[in-house]
């Protein structure tokens, strides 16, 4: 590795140099500890006795004749004043199960991927459907044969893939899989940025999980934490006896989660983080990284009043542009709650270089609306129209993530206003609105079965709910909704172009009704909603004669609604009034309806569909 590039922040594969590697048949250990007075390696291969490393500049190195793959080891770092501390390897490819913290040597070439076809054809899905299933691997389902309840990566793969395919999820997004000491942190307080958590197995087993997903046609995204790290003294905190990875100032050194903030003004630290990001894309073939807490990177401590953190913003630009060059088809996704401009603009145009941004404003406004009593919804009406006023500013994902299902916030269905049955009616309409609104989709596990209980990382999902008719019919409804979303191009193709969306009703405050068209070259989908607690009759106005064929009604009785499910597709035809063409229809309380729109030829024989396409 070129150390000058490392000090300048230009290296994206520092993991190929630091850590433990076989070179010429021997295991070579290297660690970056510029302020350390000396360093040693202890491990299974030397009886846990200190073998002192040779210092070359700021790097300590040891070549071992005895060490091999799948063996535990630690670094012993002595500070400048002689204080001794044992550390896991910052660049270690494996770790033992918490609370133990030894690193484990791994052969990353042990597993052979078979996903060449997938990697050659994958893209960023701008004009394709993207329905992301967010999963915490340890609590999706639990293994009765494991005392901790965890399935291994490879053992859970087939179960998870079958479920994702059945529910029409295009991608699975895992909460962080890098090693972490506290189960309750869900992986967001890392100690091993290059080590897949041993809770679920080895590096090769994780590679197998990703490979199997790809061969089944499912993309895989991992949550990545580039802003902060765990306080544990055996990890990065004061690694060489000084604040090497963290800020020395207490004003900015500790995050709101009690973790250490990375000091992005140090280029060696930037190389560490961007190399970790590259590692998961390169070595594990992940299709994207969702970057956690980007608002805390943009602004000091996430507070706009404290100003922009210029060093960190520059780091994000450098990292994203470098990752885009190295992995042009991988997705970089920002969790960002700020109004900072150009999050998803390329860096060459002054942006931060992300491919997508979570639309947390949409999430908050939509949930606030649905928890509001119906009598008060007219005053809140435009919480649901506001999203389209800014939608084209960025490339958005609509997230209803783990954060909206924990810490007393209540699960999504529990957030719905009303009694038990009303919550189901509203949740069906809510998800129809989300799946037909422009933007990619992300939903946390449990939402698809209407789980009322808040998520608990120590318990598996409440699968026994499916023995109850309301929950079972809700699951079937969500499968149908996912099928419609992924099979109708008008619901995703060209959605970041303003011509793909048109409001039909955006001023129905008194009735709490909304309607819009989703448009692409091949088809048009019409979506209508009544979010009041009484039936409503609406009229949709079109420029040309047309007919509407119903595809899905959230109130159909097969989904535990009150409207009779038709035996065959029903069609409504427009009538001409004052030069316009209208279609009148009824909307039950708390309901949504989706229609396929077809044009009818005029008396002159002209096809209005061609005129609309040309327009």
Secondary structure, DSSP 8 states (H G I E B T S, - for coil): --HHHHHTT--S-GGGTSEEEEETTEEEEEEE-TT-SEEEEEEGGGTT--EE-EEETTEEEEEESS--TT-EEEEEEE-TT--EEEE--TT-S-B-STT---EE---TTSS----HHHHHH----TTS--EEEEE-HHHHS--TTSTT----HHHHHHHHHHHHHHTT-SEEEES--EEES-GGGTT-SEEEEEEE-GGG--HHHHHHHHHHHHHTT-EEEEEE--SEE---TTTTTTTTSS-SSB-SSHHHHB-TTS-EEB-TTSHHHHHHHHHHHHHHHHHH--SEEEETTHHHHHBGGG-GGG-B-HHHHHHHHHHHHHHHHH-TTSEEEE---S--S-TTS-GGGTS---SEEE-HHHHHHHHHHHHS-GGGGGGGGGGTTTHHHHGGGS-EEEEE-GGGGSTTS--HHHHSSSSHHHHHHHHHHHHHHHHHSSSEEEEETTGGGT--S---TTS---GGGGGSHHHHHHHHHHHHHHHHHHH-GGGTTTTTSGGGEEEEEEEETTTTEEEEEEE-SS-EEEEEEE-SSS-EEEEEEESS-EEEEEEEETTBGGGT-SB---SS--EEE-EEETTEEEEEEEE-TTEEEEEEEEE---TT---HHHHHHH-
